Amino acid sequence: MSTNCDNVVKVTRLRLQKFTVFQCSYKWVIPNCKSEGSITSSNFLIDGLDEVQFYFILDRLNASFRIALGKELVYKQPILLNLEASVLNSNDFKKDTICSGVQTFRGGYPTSFLPFQRSQLIPESTLQENPEVISDKTLKILCNFQIIDDSQKPFPANTTSNLRQDMKYLLENHTNTDVILQTGNKTFKAHKAILSARSPVFAATFKGDWKENKENKVEVPDMHQDVLGELLTFMYTDETPNLTTMAMSLLAAADRYNVESLKSRCEKHLFEYMTVENAAEILETANLHNAERLKKSAVEFIHFHRKSFVKTAGYKALRQSNGELILEMFEADTVL
């Protein structure tokens, strides 16, 4: 459901040395407000950020309030946004703050829909049709937010370091390699020192009289060659060019070789792109590979969307394959 509303945005622009701060105020008037369902505001622009469109979503069924980027957005620079949204009473005074916090939006997504502070709860008093809050079925929300734009810095970032390019060259051109990693019929040449610095498991492998250390060869069974290649790319360059398509497999690889920085990156990515449809698979992956933060976040997400979640194929498959995990999830303190 989309609503027409008071879409006049008041903007004050502050130009600082390294970035610009946009202080914005948006009053959203929602006529004929229903007790359930999702309500979407009109798209609006910020004067000075003409490439960027925003809109708000009030999801009363799941008690969440989100800000999203316009569906046609392609914006190259990250945007830091600090939002506070409050319900107004009939006299336009603040009644309840329904959410507040900081979110970073990253561009390059033609159909961006990024939740703001996932699963932020709206106070129950706000959801009720209280005469102090909802007059003649009209709900008013005041959104005060700051946008920090650092796309026009007076001094460019330091581009003199070629460390990542040099490390990538070492990996791709096999310069002075001293160990081979093999999975199936695919072999990768690498450097013991670099693998040891990035992974405690490899560091232990290349110490003492281990077979792998003597033969300068490590067998990596049960790992797809593309995943092993991506793991090595991260260990050399700290980059994950295929994270979107390999996040779950990389999480397993990172857990296997105790590469905590990669594991954290995978957890963050899976959390940000969690949906009702993939939540069961993410929960099972997190449980299997000791990703406790991701597991807890998945449980909380499933709790807030439980009515939709139990209808998914993922839930039905998880119930058959890992009933104990389902039981643990619904008995967890975070769900009670």
WOQUIPE-V354073 format. One record per helix or strand of 3 or more residues. SS is the DSSP state (H for helix, E for strand). FROM is the first residue (numbers start at 1). LEN is the number of residues. If there is no record, write none. Layout:
# WOQUIPE-V354073
<<SS	FROM	LEN> <SS	FROM	LEN>>
This chain:
# WOQUIPE-V354073
<<E	9	7> <E	20	11> <E	38	3> <E	44	3> <E	49	11> <E	64	6> <E	79	10> <E	94	12> <H	124	4> <E	138	12> <H	163	11> <E	179	5> <E	186	5> <H	192	7> <H	200	6> <H	211	5> <E	217	3> <H	225	13> <H	243	14> <H	260	13> <H	279	10> <H	292	13> <H	306	4> <H	313	9> <H	323	9>>
